[in-house]
Amino acid sequence: MLHHRALGRDLDQLLVSVIDNRLPMLAMMRAMLAAIGAGRIETHENPEEALLAIRRSAPDVVIAAASMQPFGGAALVRSMRQKDAGPLCVVPAMIMSAHAKAGLVAEALRAGAHQVLVLPTSASTLYRRLDWLVNDDRPFELIDGHYVVAGLEERLALSVPRPAYQPMPAKAPLAVGDTETLAGAEAYAVRLRTAQN
């Protein structure tokens, strides 16, 4: 079985590569990773240059933004997961996005990502997600020429979309001829008058 290269490693031993077009996000992720004790941290502003760099020297974990130019995180991960990508095909990957809708999550997982990190996040959440990742022993499986985490379609089938909001129907106003309601109101008015006298 083919497992990811960070399996069972301590966080302080990992080389983490963060890829995002936004410099403030790179700085924030670098600061959070340093705060939680990541071993080495590389940041890349351009996904094309990042892909070349991680092909030359594979990191232990990749964290990539979902939306980047000229291509996004899912496309980057799909390139990593090609069966001829060498050691890069087993590097665990996390996609980060502020808009983690069901379609984006499905796209990321089908591209080969292990998980989606919803932004904004905190250092403690990032630590928990990385800790979960290094202990994730699900193997990879080859589907249509690229590797994905085993059990992908079963996992996506368990994701039940939230039902659409439907307001409760408004109650009909009291009808003038509603004898039961009117009789009850008249009886109450009689009891009230009697109690006041």
C-alpha positions as CSV (number, residue, x, y, z in Angstrom):
1,M,0.0,0.0,0.0
2,L,1.1,3.5,-0.8
3,H,1.0,5.9,2.2
4,H,1.8,9.6,2.3
5,R,5.3,10.6,3.2
6,A,4.4,12.5,6.5
7,L,2.7,9.5,8.1
8,G,3.8,9.1,11.7
9,R,6.3,12.0,11.6
10,D,6.5,14.7,14.3
11,L,5.5,18.2,13.4
12,D,9.0,19.6,14.2
13,Q,10.5,17.2,11.6
14,L,8.3,18.4,8.7
15,L,9.1,20.6,5.8
16,V,5.8,22.4,5.0
17,S,5.4,24.2,1.7
18,V,2.7,27.0,1.7
19,I,1.5,28.3,-1.7
20,D,-0.7,31.4,-2.1
21,N,-0.8,34.5,-4.4
22,R,-1.5,36.7,-1.3
23,L,1.6,37.8,0.6
24,P,-0.3,38.6,3.8
25,M,-1.8,35.1,3.8
26,L,1.7,33.6,3.3
27,A,3.0,35.7,6.2
28,M,0.1,34.7,8.5
29,M,0.5,31.0,7.7
30,R,4.3,31.1,8.2
31,A,3.7,32.8,11.6
32,M,1.1,30.2,12.7
33,L,3.3,27.2,11.5
34,A,6.3,28.6,13.4
35,A,4.1,29.1,16.5
36,I,3.0,25.5,16.5
37,G,6.5,24.2,16.0
38,A,6.6,23.2,12.3
39,G,10.2,22.1,11.4
40,R,10.9,24.1,8.2
41,I,8.5,26.4,6.3
42,E,8.8,27.4,2.6
43,T,6.4,29.9,1.1
44,H,5.7,30.4,-2.6
45,E,3.7,33.2,-4.1
46,N,3.4,31.7,-7.6
47,P,1.9,28.2,-8.1
48,E,3.9,27.6,-11.3
49,E,7.2,28.4,-9.6
50,A,6.1,26.4,-6.5
51,L,5.3,23.3,-8.6
52,L,8.8,23.5,-10.1
53,A,10.4,24.0,-6.7
54,I,8.5,21.1,-5.0
55,R,9.3,18.8,-8.0
56,R,13.0,19.5,-7.4
57,S,12.8,18.9,-3.7
58,A,9.6,17.3,-2.4
59,P,8.3,18.8,0.9
60,D,6.5,16.7,3.6
61,V,3.3,18.6,3.4
62,V,1.8,21.1,0.9
63,I,-0.8,23.7,1.9
64,A,-2.2,25.5,-1.1
65,A,-4.8,28.2,-1.6
66,A,-7.9,27.1,-3.6
67,S,-8.0,30.3,-5.7
68,M,-4.7,31.4,-7.3
69,Q,-3.5,32.6,-10.6
70,P,-2.7,31.1,-13.2
71,F,-4.1,28.0,-11.6
72,G,-5.7,27.0,-8.3
73,G,-4.9,24.6,-5.5
74,A,-6.9,21.7,-6.9
75,A,-5.0,21.9,-10.2
76,L,-1.7,22.0,-8.4
77,V,-2.5,19.0,-6.3
78,R,-3.7,17.1,-9.4
79,S,-0.3,17.8,-11.0
80,M,1.4,16.4,-7.9
81,R,-0.7,13.3,-7.9
82,Q,0.2,12.1,-11.5
83,K,1.5,8.6,-11.4
84,D,4.8,9.7,-13.0
85,A,5.4,12.5,-10.5
86,G,7.8,10.5,-8.4
87,P,8.0,11.3,-4.7
88,L,5.7,14.3,-5.1
89,C,2.7,12.0,-5.7
90,V,2.7,10.9,-2.1
91,V,3.1,14.3,-0.4
92,P,0.0,15.0,1.6
93,A,-1.9,18.2,0.6
94,M,-4.3,20.5,2.2
95,I,-6.4,23.1,0.3
96,M,-7.3,26.3,2.1
97,S,-10.2,28.5,1.3
98,A,-12.6,31.0,2.9
99,H,-15.4,29.6,0.7
100,A,-15.3,25.8,1.4
101,K,-18.6,25.0,-0.3
102,A,-19.5,21.4,-1.1
103,G,-18.4,21.7,-4.8
104,L,-14.9,23.1,-3.8
105,V,-14.4,20.3,-1.2
106,A,-15.4,17.6,-3.7
107,E,-13.0,19.1,-6.3
108,A,-10.1,19.3,-3.9
109,L,-10.6,15.7,-2.7
110,R,-11.0,14.3,-6.2
111,A,-7.8,16.1,-7.2
112,G,-6.0,14.2,-4.4
113,A,-6.0,16.6,-1.4
114,H,-6.4,15.0,2.1
115,Q,-8.5,17.8,3.5
116,V,-9.8,21.4,3.1
117,L,-8.8,24.0,5.7
118,V,-11.5,26.7,6.1
119,L,-10.3,30.2,6.5
120,P,-10.0,32.2,8.7
121,T,-8.3,29.7,11.0
122,S,-6.3,29.8,14.2
123,A,-2.9,28.3,15.1
124,S,-4.7,25.7,17.4
125,T,-7.0,24.6,14.5
126,L,-4.0,24.4,12.1
127,Y,-2.2,22.3,14.7
128,R,-5.1,19.9,15.1
129,R,-5.5,19.6,11.3
130,L,-1.8,18.9,10.8
131,D,-1.8,16.4,13.7
132,W,-4.7,14.6,12.1
133,L,-3.0,14.6,8.8
134,V,0.3,13.1,10.0
135,N,-1.7,10.3,11.6
136,D,-4.0,9.7,8.6
137,D,-3.1,6.2,7.5
138,R,-5.4,5.9,4.6
139,P,-3.5,4.7,1.6
140,F,-3.5,6.2,-1.9
141,E,-5.2,4.5,-4.8
142,L,-4.6,5.1,-8.5
143,I,-7.7,6.3,-10.4
144,D,-7.5,7.4,-14.0
145,G,-3.7,8.0,-13.9
146,H,-3.5,10.0,-10.7
147,Y,-3.5,9.1,-7.0
148,V,-6.3,10.0,-4.6
149,V,-6.8,9.1,-1.0
150,A,-8.5,5.7,-0.7
151,G,-12.3,5.7,0.0
152,L,-12.8,9.1,-1.6
153,E,-16.2,8.4,-3.2
154,E,-17.5,6.8,-0.1
155,R,-16.4,9.8,2.0
156,L,-18.1,12.2,-0.5
157,A,-21.3,10.1,-0.5
158,L,-21.5,10.7,3.3
159,S,-21.4,14.4,2.9
160,V,-25.1,15.3,3.0
161,P,-25.8,18.8,1.8
162,R,-27.7,21.0,4.2
163,P,-31.4,21.3,3.3
164,A,-32.4,24.6,1.8
165,Y,-34.1,27.0,4.1
166,Q,-37.8,27.1,3.8
167,P,-39.8,29.5,5.9
168,M,-42.7,28.1,7.8
169,P,-46.1,28.8,6.2
170,A,-47.9,31.7,7.7
171,K,-51.0,30.9,9.8
172,A,-54.2,32.1,8.2
173,P,-55.8,35.1,10.0
174,L,-58.9,34.4,12.0
175,A,-61.9,34.4,9.8
176,V,-64.9,36.5,10.8
177,G,-67.2,33.5,10.5
178,D,-65.0,31.2,12.5
179,T,-67.6,30.2,15.1
180,E,-65.4,28.1,17.3
181,T,-62.7,30.8,17.7
182,L,-65.3,33.5,18.2
183,A,-67.3,31.5,20.7
184,G,-64.1,30.9,22.7
185,A,-63.2,34.7,22.6
186,E,-66.8,35.6,23.7
187,A,-66.7,33.2,26.6
188,Y,-63.4,34.6,27.8
189,A,-64.7,38.2,27.6
190,V,-67.8,37.1,29.6
191,R,-65.6,35.5,32.3
192,L,-63.4,38.6,32.4
193,R,-66.4,41.0,32.9
194,T,-67.8,38.7,35.6
195,A,-64.5,38.7,37.4
196,Q,-64.3,42.5,37.3
197,N,-67.8,42.9,38.8
